[in-house]
Amino acid sequence: MDLAVWTSYERDWDEVLDNARWAEANGLQGFWYADHFMPNTDDDAPSAGPALECWTVLAAVGARVPRLRRTSMVSPITIHHPVVLAKRAATTAAIVGERVVLGLGAGWQVNAHRAYGFDLPAPGARVSRFEEAIEVIHRLLHDDVSDFAGEHYRLDAAPFAPRPHLPIMVGTGSPRMARITAQWADEWNTWGNPDELRRRTEIWQEGCAAVGRDPGTMRRSAQALVFLTDDDATRDAIRAMAPADRTLAGGPAELTELIGTYVDAGVDEFAIPDFTLGRSRAERRETLERLRADVLGAFLPPS
């Protein structure tokens, strides 16, 4: 199973680049970055916190750290027109020698949409718009000339070049989105601890069956909030506080066993978000180093 580091968009550029270099130097295969324009807030109020733009970061990281596979987590079609997004992602792949994954989503972050004036339709309408957008992007990436006439988007004998190898990845757990993912995407992604992963995998497999897609033809990735602690009381407190369905907490042996369940479940790539690894840059690096030494080494090829 490949491993990736998922660096928060709230980090400054020096830490972003440093994390990518650390991942490459320590045998990890991927670098993930979220496509957000501002930090999320519990009350949907605008946030003045920092957020670097996703595709600029992926292109810059790719130019400086070329070996890593770079993934957007995930670009919302409510903010990005699918043609512009496809061109941006294809250009990034052309600049950095491919190894780019276009993570695509229907959009959800209320405060950013509200503050910047982006339309955020009701969930059903949002998914309908997403279904058109992903088909548009798929056609542009695979056809010499594309035609499409939908409610939201239109292509009229549209060429698209360059067309580098650019997998489409969708992160979802709902039945309708699972069907759309199976129809048009190359990769499926989900949040979740091992139990949640199993539940969502069943939904995804049902979506594949509904459209006649062999699940074995899709790459699978997953992520969870990782908390490394040797103290049982701290571990129990974390589990009581953190989202139960997307949290892994424990010491090295316990985390190694938990992450091993993703390998057993057929996951191709697992990402470690840095969101829970420490309050400071130094703390986050220290935790990453310990995870690499005591946990992740079990899943990496020999150096």
C-alpha positions in Angstrom: 0.0 0.0 0.0 1.3 3.4 -0.9 1.5 6.1 1.8 0.9 9.8 1.5 1.3 12.9 3.7 -1.7 15.3 3.6 -0.5 18.8 4.6 -3.0 21.3 5.8 -3.7 24.3 3.6 -3.2 26.5 6.6 0.5 25.8 6.7 2.9 28.4 5.3 4.7 27.6 2.1 8.0 26.7 3.8 6.3 23.9 5.8 4.3 22.7 2.8 7.5 22.3 0.7 9.4 20.8 3.7 6.7 18.2 4.3 6.8 17.2 0.6 10.6 16.9 0.7 10.4 14.9 3.9 7.8 12.5 2.3 10.0 11.9 -0.7 13.2 11.4 1.4 11.4 8.9 3.7 9.9 6.6 1.1 6.3 7.9 1.0 4.7 7.9 -2.4 2.1 10.7 -2.3 1.4 14.3 -1.3 -2.2 15.5 -0.8 -3.4 19.0 -0.6 -7.0 20.3 0.0 -8.7 22.7 -2.4 -10.1 25.3 0.1 -10.1 29.1 -0.1 -10.4 29.6 3.7 -10.5 27.4 6.8 -13.9 25.9 7.7 -15.8 27.1 10.7 -18.3 25.3 12.9 -20.9 28.2 12.6 -20.3 28.7 8.8 -18.9 32.2 9.5 -16.1 33.5 7.2 -12.6 32.8 8.5 -9.6 35.1 8.1 -7.2 32.2 8.5 -4.7 31.5 5.7 -5.2 29.1 2.9 -2.9 28.6 -0.1 -4.4 27.8 -3.5 -4.4 24.1 -4.2 -3.3 23.9 -7.8 -0.6 26.5 -7.5 0.8 24.5 -4.6 0.6 21.1 -6.5 2.4 22.6 -9.5 5.1 24.2 -7.3 5.6 21.0 -5.2 5.8 18.9 -8.4 8.5 21.2 -9.8 10.5 21.0 -6.6 9.8 17.4 -5.5 9.1 15.4 -8.7 8.9 11.8 -7.4 5.7 12.2 -5.4 2.2 11.5 -6.7 0.2 14.7 -6.1 -3.5 14.8 -5.4 -6.1 17.5 -4.9 -8.5 16.9 -2.0 -10.9 17.7 -3.6 -11.6 20.4 -6.1 -15.3 21.5 -5.9 -17.2 22.0 -9.1 -19.3 24.6 -7.4 -16.2 26.9 -7.4 -14.3 25.6 -10.5 -15.8 25.4 -14.0 -15.0 21.9 -15.2 -13.3 23.1 -18.4 -11.1 25.5 -16.5 -10.3 22.9 -13.8 -9.4 20.2 -16.4 -7.1 22.7 -18.1 -5.5 23.7 -14.8 -4.9 20.1 -13.8 -3.7 19.0 -17.2 -1.2 21.9 -17.3 0.0 21.0 -13.8 0.5 17.4 -15.0 2.4 18.6 -18.1 4.7 20.8 -16.0 5.6 18.3 -13.4 5.8 15.1 -15.5 2.3 13.7 -14.8 1.9 11.9 -11.4 -1.0 14.2 -10.7 -4.5 13.1 -9.6 -7.5 15.3 -10.1 -9.6 14.9 -6.9 -13.1 16.1 -7.7 -16.0 16.9 -5.4 -19.5 18.3 -5.5 -18.7 21.2 -3.1 -19.8 21.6 0.6 -18.0 24.3 2.5 -20.7 26.9 3.4 -18.5 29.7 4.7 -16.3 29.9 1.6 -19.3 29.8 -0.8 -21.2 32.4 1.1 -18.2 34.8 1.6 -17.1 34.7 -2.0 -20.5 34.5 -3.6 -20.3 31.0 -5.1 -23.6 29.3 -5.5 -24.1 26.2 -3.3 -27.3 24.4 -4.4 -29.2 21.9 -2.3 -27.6 18.5 -2.1 -29.6 16.8 -4.8 -29.1 19.6 -7.3 -25.5 19.8 -6.4 -24.9 16.2 -7.2 -26.8 16.6 -10.5 -24.4 19.4 -11.4 -21.5 17.3 -10.3 -22.6 14.5 -12.6 -22.5 16.8 -15.6 -19.1 18.3 -14.6 -17.3 14.9 -14.1 -18.6 13.7 -17.5 -17.4 16.9 -19.1 -13.9 16.5 -17.6 -13.8 12.8 -18.5 -14.7 13.6 -22.1 -12.1 16.3 -22.4 -9.4 14.1 -21.0 -10.2 11.1 -23.3 -11.7 12.4 -26.5 -10.0 14.2 -29.4 -13.1 16.4 -29.8 -15.9 16.6 -27.2 -19.6 17.4 -27.4 -21.9 17.8 -24.5 -25.3 19.4 -23.9 -26.5 19.5 -20.3 -28.4 21.8 -18.0 -25.3 23.4 -16.6 -22.5 22.9 -19.1 -22.0 22.7 -22.9 -19.2 21.5 -25.2 -19.4 22.1 -28.9 -16.8 20.2 -30.9 -14.4 21.1 -28.1 -10.7 20.1 -28.5 -8.4 19.7 -25.5 -4.7 19.5 -25.5 -2.4 18.5 -24.0 -4.1 15.5 -22.6 -1.6 13.9 -20.2 -2.4 10.9 -18.1 -4.6 12.5 -15.4 -6.7 10.1 -13.2 -10.0 11.4 -11.8 -10.5 10.6 -8.2 -13.8 11.2 -6.3 -14.2 11.1 -2.5 -17.6 9.9 -1.5 -19.7 7.6 0.7 -23.2 8.2 -0.7 -25.0 5.7 -3.0 -25.7 8.1 -5.8 -22.2 9.6 -5.8 -20.8 6.0 -5.7 -22.7 5.3 -9.0 -21.4 8.4 -10.6 -17.9 7.7 -9.4 -18.0 4.2 -10.8 -19.3 5.5 -14.1 -16.7 8.2 -14.8 -13.8 8.1 -12.3 -10.5 6.2 -12.1 -10.2 6.3 -8.3 -12.4 6.1 -5.3 -11.5 7.8 -2.0 -13.1 7.7 1.4 -12.6 8.9 5.0 -13.1 6.3 7.7 -11.7 4.1 10.4 -11.7 0.3 9.5 -15.4 -0.1 10.4 -16.5 2.9 8.4 -14.2 1.9 5.5 -16.0 -1.5 5.3 -19.4 0.2 5.4 -18.5 2.7 2.6 -16.8 0.0 0.6 -20.0 -1.9 0.4 -21.8 1.2 -0.9 -19.1 1.8 -3.5 -19.2 -1.8 -4.7 -23.0 -1.6 -5.1 -22.4 1.6 -7.2 -20.0 -0.3 -9.3 -22.4 -3.2 -9.8 -25.2 -0.7 -10.7 -23.2 0.7 -13.7 -21.4 -2.6 -14.6 -18.0 -1.4 -13.5 -15.5 -4.0 -12.3 -14.3 -2.6 -8.9 -10.8 -4.1 -9.7 -10.4 -1.5 -12.4 -10.5 1.4 -9.9 -7.7 2.5 -7.6 -8.8 3.0 -3.9 -7.5 5.5 -1.4 -8.5 6.3 2.2 -7.5 8.6 5.1 -8.2 8.9 8.8 -7.2 11.3 11.6 -4.2 9.8 13.2 -3.3 10.3 16.9 -0.1 8.8 18.2 0.0 8.4 22.0 1.5 5.9 24.4 -0.9 6.9 27.2 -4.1 4.8 27.5 -6.0 7.6 29.3 -5.0 10.1 26.6 -6.0 7.6 23.9 -9.4 7.1 25.5 -9.9 10.9 25.8 -9.1 11.4 22.1 -11.5 8.7 21.1 -14.3 10.3 23.1 -13.6 13.7 21.6 -12.6 13.1 18.0 -15.0 11.9 15.2 -15.3 8.2 16.0 -15.9 7.1 12.4 -12.7 8.7 11.1 -10.2 8.4 13.9 -7.2 6.1 14.6 -5.7 6.6 18.0 -3.1 4.6 20.0 0.5 3.7 20.4 2.8 2.4 17.6 1.7 -1.3 17.8 -2.0 -0.4 17.8 -1.6 2.1 14.9 0.4 -0.4 12.9 -2.4 -3.0 13.4 -5.1 -0.5 12.4 -3.4 0.7 9.3 -2.7 -2.9 8.3 -6.5 -3.4 8.1 -6.5 -1.0 5.1 -3.9 -3.1 3.4 -6.1 -6.2 4.0 -9.2 -4.3 2.7 -7.4 -3.7 -0.6 -6.8 0.0 -0.2 -4.0 1.2 -2.6 -3.1 4.4 -0.9 -3.5 5.7 2.7 -2.8 9.3 3.7 -1.7 10.7 7.0 -3.2 14.1 7.6 -0.9 16.4 9.6 -4.0 18.1 11.2 -3.6 16.0 14.4 0.1 15.7 14.7 0.9 18.7 16.7 0.2 22.4 17.3 3.6 23.6 16.1 5.7 22.9 13.1 8.3 21.3 15.3 5.8 19.0 17.0 4.3 17.9 13.7 7.7 17.0 12.4 8.6 15.1 15.5 5.4 13.1 15.3 6.0 12.4 11.6 9.5 11.2 12.4 8.2 8.9 15.1 5.4 7.6 12.9 7.9 6.8 10.1 10.2 5.0 12.5 7.6 3.1 14.6 4.6 2.6 12.3 4.9 3.5 8.7 8.1 1.6 8.1 6.0 -1.6 8.2 4.2 -0.5 5.0 7.1 1.0 3.0 9.5 -0.8 0.7 13.0 -1.4 2.0 15.3 1.6 1.6 
